[in-house]
Amino acid sequence: MSESETTKPKVFIIESLDFKDEEKNRFEGHIISNILQLSKIETKYYYVRTKSEFKEVISKFYDSDYRYLHISCHGGQNQDSIWTTLDEIRFDELAEILDGNLYKKRLFMSSCSVVNNKLAEAVIPKTNCYSIIGPKKDIEFRDAAIMWASFYHLMFKKNKRNMFRDGLIENMQKVVDTFGQPLNYFSISRRQGFTNKTILPNKYIGPEEQLE
């Protein structure tokens, strides 16, 4: 599926952490933004603490005409919501917030166990976004920051103007094999609403095989 030529192939990052992660300086989204800028990939980065701020920054995403939205935050315990520092945003509410802002764009979620069927069912039909991509299960901060930066670097190195399905799957497989972290890839489907493909490591990397 081709991407809209009226939008800009650039990455818009929104991040929100809990106070504990703030104290430990675990600003994954900010790290990703800095690495992408070193790779000459244009990004915008915003940090928010409340639902109201999140909504306001989503309007800035719309105004930017950026094509790729990256959200870095914590997921709810029931795997049906995300959290800003102070507020919970359930998937149905997230879909309402993103409605009209994600049409023919792609959503990348850096949140533990959030990219699931519940999220896809709420967001894809409502927004008509092309895809939602993110970790299938919990992922450590150190892995997430480097994995996402590597993924974007590979994608833009391959094609600076568009992200096509084959390229997405190819580069997701590369980072999954490197970090041993499965990724879920939900994509819009005219017949089924959406389809899901889980990218698994070709070879499981156990703790005893990882470098200290």
Helices and strands as residue ranges (DSSP letters): E 8-15, H 19-23, H 28-38, E 43-47, H 51-64, E 66-72, E 74-75, E 81-83, E 88-90, H 91-98, E 106-110, H 117-127, E 131-135, H 141-158, H 165-179, E 183-189, E 193-199, G 207-209
